[in-house]
Amino acid sequence: MASLSRQLPDWIDAQCRALNFIGGVPRAIVCDNLKAGVVKALWFEPTLNATFAAMAEHYDTTILPTRSRRPRDKGKVEGAVLIVERWILARLRDRRFFSLAELNAAIALLLIDLNDRPMRHVGKSRRAIFEEIERSALAALPSAPFEYAEWKTAKVHPDYHVEVDKTFYSVPHRLIGRRVDVRLTHRVVEIFYDHARVASHMRTSQRRGYVTVNEHMPKAHQRYANMTPACLINRAGKTGPSTATFVERLMRDKPHPEQGYRSAVGILSLARRYERDRLEAACDRALTIGAVSYSSVNAILKAGLDKVPPATRPAKPTPAHGNIRGGSYYQ
């Protein structure tokens, strides 16, 4: 089969397709030592990529990568490559394909012809020998297909979240500052610490967003867990439109949602100490001067500046100047 690259997703997909094609699993797979799948191609203790190792565990087989620049470690494979080049690639060299699926469809037809063609010195086809000798030596395929997953390491941020693919996922707050392992599939994000799973989230495509579990929060943060921006803006709207606008700006401008929630609750709590009209006027003044913070509104109320209209300077007329065209120029 043809693939677009030799990167890890294509490499794993090729391995799985090969096992499905032969309809079983051998005891060991002797593979090339490409960097996408093999971290260290040592003869006695090879180190595999975590995803490649997980695939081998899923199929209950052993991966034996060859050494670098040692083609004799997989001599029969090198011979098969030569056969494929002659009987498949050479026959397709003058054809033009417009998609990977179209190319693989053409390869599949030639592969059937190659496997069913009687070998000159043996008198049997490759397929006949496989069915006669090798089929019985294969273990059964797993009942479920292998789910591709990538592994990464991440450091837990001070806000008890880890960044994965531009999105932030929560972990228990006791792990702040620790290094964790992250397993990524198409649907799930799993986070492990010291080989134990500490968090699991449904993967989201929302960039720069937060996925937070209440139980991961410190007690001080859990009090804000069930709040939503719409709920807080609604409550602020009961005081007045300026208060609602101020609370909305407050949450939008904060780098982390919990910080915005806490400040918004602080603004709403001022309504217990001051009259609603005063809070509305203070928020309006803070918006006018661009001081969008809880401390600014609190300071305005304490100083009584909400009762003083903001100073507005009358616009000064433009002084006469020889370079100014005047209104008559545009008539």
C-alpha positions in Angstrom: 0.0 0.0 0.0 1.0 3.6 -0.6 0.9 6.2 2.2 1.5 10.0 2.2 4.4 9.9 4.7 6.5 7.7 7.0 5.2 9.5 10.0 3.8 7.6 13.0 0.1 7.6 12.0 0.8 6.2 8.6 3.3 3.7 10.0 0.9 2.3 12.6 -1.9 2.2 10.0 0.4 0.2 7.6 1.1 -2.3 10.4 -2.5 -2.8 11.2 -3.5 -3.2 7.6 -0.8 -5.8 7.1 -2.0 -7.9 10.0 -5.6 -7.6 8.8 -4.6 -8.6 5.3 -2.9 -11.8 6.4 -5.8 -12.5 8.8 -3.7 -13.2 11.9 -0.8 -12.2 14.1 2.7 -13.6 14.0 4.7 -14.2 17.2 7.2 -11.5 16.2 7.3 -8.6 13.7 10.7 -7.8 12.2 10.5 -4.2 11.1 12.7 -1.4 9.9 14.3 1.0 12.4 12.6 4.2 11.2 12.6 7.0 13.7 8.8 7.3 13.8 8.4 3.9 15.4 11.8 3.1 17.0 13.4 5.5 19.5 16.6 3.4 19.9 17.4 0.6 17.5 19.7 -1.4 19.9 20.1 -5.0 19.0 19.7 -6.4 22.6 17.3 -3.8 24.0 15.5 -1.7 21.4 13.3 1.1 22.6 10.0 1.6 20.8 7.8 4.6 20.5 5.0 4.4 23.1 2.3 4.2 20.4 4.1 1.5 18.5 4.6 -0.5 21.8 0.9 -0.1 22.6 0.0 -1.5 19.2 2.3 -4.5 19.8 0.7 -5.1 23.2 -2.8 -4.9 21.7 -1.9 -7.6 19.1 0.1 -9.6 21.7 3.2 -9.8 19.5 6.8 -8.8 19.8 8.5 -6.0 17.8 12.1 -6.8 16.7 13.6 -3.8 14.9 16.6 -4.3 12.7 19.9 -2.6 13.3 20.8 0.5 11.3 22.5 -0.3 8.0 22.2 -4.0 8.5 20.0 -5.2 5.6 20.8 -8.9 6.3 18.8 -8.6 9.6 15.7 -8.8 7.4 17.0 -10.4 4.2 13.7 -12.0 3.2 12.0 -8.6 3.5 14.6 -7.0 1.3 14.0 -9.7 -1.3 10.3 -9.1 -1.2 10.8 -5.4 -1.7 12.7 -6.2 -4.9 9.9 -8.4 -6.1 7.3 -5.7 -5.4 9.4 -3.1 -7.2 9.5 -5.4 -10.3 5.9 -6.7 -10.4 4.0 -3.7 -9.0 5.8 -0.4 -9.0 7.4 -1.0 -12.4 4.0 -1.8 -13.9 2.5 1.5 -12.5 5.4 3.8 -13.3 3.8 5.3 -16.4 0.3 5.8 -14.9 -0.9 9.0 -13.3 -3.1 8.9 -10.2 -5.1 11.7 -8.7 -5.7 10.3 -5.2 -4.1 7.9 -2.7 -7.2 5.7 -2.8 -7.0 5.4 -6.6 -3.3 4.4 -6.3 -4.0 1.8 -3.6 -6.8 0.3 -5.6 -4.4 -0.2 -8.5 -1.8 -1.7 -6.2 -4.3 -4.1 -4.7 -5.2 -5.6 -8.1 -1.5 -6.2 -8.9 -0.9 -7.6 -5.5 -3.6 -10.3 -6.1 -1.9 -11.1 -9.4 1.5 -11.3 -7.7 0.3 -13.6 -4.9 -1.6 -15.9 -7.2 1.2 -16.2 -9.8 3.0 -19.6 -9.6 6.6 -19.3 -8.7 9.0 -20.8 -11.3 11.2 -22.8 -9.0 8.5 -23.9 -6.5 5.6 -24.6 -8.8 3.1 -23.0 -6.3 1.9 -19.5 -5.7 2.7 -17.5 -2.7 -0.9 -17.6 -1.6 -0.9 -21.4 -1.8 2.2 -21.7 0.3 0.9 -19.3 2.9 -2.4 -21.2 3.3 -0.5 -24.5 3.5 2.3 -23.6 5.9 2.0 -20.2 7.5 -1.7 -19.7 8.2 -1.8 -22.2 11.0 1.2 -20.5 12.7 -0.7 -17.2 13.2 -2.6 -16.2 16.3 -6.1 -14.8 15.9 -6.7 -11.1 15.5 -8.0 -9.2 18.5 -11.8 -8.8 18.6 -11.5 -5.0 18.6 -9.3 -3.0 16.2 -6.3 -1.1 17.6 -7.2 2.5 18.5 -4.5 4.9 17.4 -3.2 7.0 20.3 -0.3 9.4 20.7 1.7 9.9 23.9 3.0 13.2 25.1 4.5 14.6 28.3 3.2 17.8 29.8 3.7 19.9 32.9 0.7 20.8 35.1 0.2 24.6 35.1 -0.5 26.6 38.3 -4.2 26.6 37.4 -4.2 22.7 37.5 -4.6 22.3 33.8 -2.3 20.8 31.1 -2.2 22.1 27.6 -2.9 19.6 24.9 -3.3 20.6 21.2 -4.0 24.2 22.2 -6.7 23.2 24.7 -6.5 23.0 28.5 -7.6 19.9 30.4 -7.8 19.7 34.2 -6.0 17.3 36.5 -6.2 17.0 40.3 -4.8 20.2 41.8 -2.3 18.3 44.0 -0.3 17.6 40.8 0.5 21.3 40.1 4.0 21.6 38.8 4.4 17.8 38.2 5.2 16.1 34.9 2.4 13.9 33.6 1.9 11.6 30.6 -0.9 12.3 28.2 -2.5 9.7 25.9 -4.4 11.2 22.9 -6.9 9.4 20.8 -9.4 10.9 18.3 -12.1 10.9 21.1 -10.4 10.9 24.5 -7.6 12.6 26.4 -6.2 10.5 29.3 -3.7 11.8 31.8 -1.4 9.6 33.8 0.9 10.2 36.7 3.3 7.6 38.0 1.7 5.0 35.7 -1.8 5.6 37.2 -4.6 7.4 35.3 -5.6 10.6 37.1 -7.9 12.2 34.6 -9.9 11.4 31.5 -11.7 13.9 29.3 -13.6 13.8 26.0 -11.4 15.5 23.4 -12.7 18.8 22.1 -11.8 20.7 19.0 -12.2 24.1 20.7 -8.9 25.9 20.7 -7.8 27.9 23.7 -10.8 26.5 25.7 -10.9 24.9 29.1 -12.2 21.4 30.0 -12.5 21.3 33.8 -13.8 18.7 36.3 -15.1 20.1 39.5 -13.4 17.5 41.7 -10.0 18.6 40.3 -10.4 22.1 41.7 -9.2 23.3 45.1 -12.1 23.9 47.6 -11.7 27.7 47.0 -12.5 27.3 43.3 -15.3 24.7 43.6 -17.7 27.4 44.8 -17.6 28.9 41.3 -17.8 25.6 39.4 -21.5 25.7 38.6 -21.5 29.3 37.5 -21.6 30.3 33.8 -20.8 33.6 32.2 -24.5 33.9 31.1 -25.7 33.4 34.7 -23.4 36.1 36.1 -24.2 38.6 33.3 -27.9 37.9 33.9 -27.5 38.7 37.6 -25.5 41.8 36.8 -28.3 42.9 34.4 -30.7 43.2 37.4 -28.5 46.1 38.6 -28.3 47.8 35.3 -26.9 47.6 31.7 -23.6 49.1 32.6 -23.1 46.5 35.4 -23.9 43.7 32.9 -21.5 45.1 30.3 -18.8 45.5 33.0 -19.1 41.9 34.2 -19.0 40.7 30.6 -15.8 42.6 29.9 -14.4 41.4 33.2 -14.7 37.7 32.3 -13.7 38.2 28.7 -10.5 40.0 29.5 -9.2 37.6 32.2 -6.6 35.0 31.1 -8.5 32.2 33.0 -12.2 31.7 33.5 -12.0 31.2 37.3 -10.3 34.6 37.7 -13.2 36.3 35.8 -15.8 34.4 37.9 -14.3 35.4 41.1 -14.0 39.1 40.1 -17.6 39.1 38.8 -18.9 37.6 42.0 -17.0 40.4 43.8 -18.7 43.1 41.7 -22.2 41.6 42.5 -21.4 41.4 46.2 -20.9 45.2 46.2 -24.7 45.5 45.7 -25.1 44.3 49.3 -23.1 47.3 50.6 -24.1 50.0 48.2 -27.3 51.0 46.5 -27.9 49.5 43.0 -27.9 53.0 41.4 -24.5 53.7 42.9 -23.1 50.4 41.7 -24.5 51.0 38.2 -23.0 54.5 38.1 -19.6 53.2 39.4 -19.5 50.5 36.7 -20.4 53.1 34.1 -17.6 55.4 35.3 -15.1 52.5 35.3 -16.1 51.6 31.7 -15.7 55.2 30.6 -12.2 55.5 32.0 -11.2 52.0 30.9 -10.6 50.7 34.4 -12.2 47.2 34.2 -11.4 45.6 37.5 -13.0 44.9 40.8 -10.6 47.1 42.7 -11.4 50.1 40.4 -15.2 49.9 41.0 -14.6 49.4 44.8 -12.3 52.4 44.9 -14.9 54.6 43.0 -17.6 53.6 45.4 -15.4 54.2 48.5 -14.4 57.7 47.3 -18.0 58.6 46.2 -16.8 59.3 42.7 -19.9 57.5 41.3 -21.9 60.6 42.4 -19.6 63.0 40.4 -20.2 63.1 36.7 -17.0 62.4 34.7 -15.2 65.5 33.6 -15.6 66.1 29.9 -13.6 68.8 28.2 -15.4 70.7 25.4 -13.9 70.2 22.0 -11.6 73.0 21.0 -12.0 74.5 17.5 -9.2 73.8 15.1 -6.9 76.8 14.9 -6.6 78.7 11.6 -3.7 77.4 9.5 -2.5 77.9 6.0 -2.4 74.1 5.4 -6.0 73.5 6.3 -8.2 73.4 3.2 -11.5 74.3 4.8 -15.1 73.2 4.1 -15.2 75.1 0.8 -12.6 72.7 -0.7 -15.0 69.8 -0.7 -17.9 71.6 -2.3 
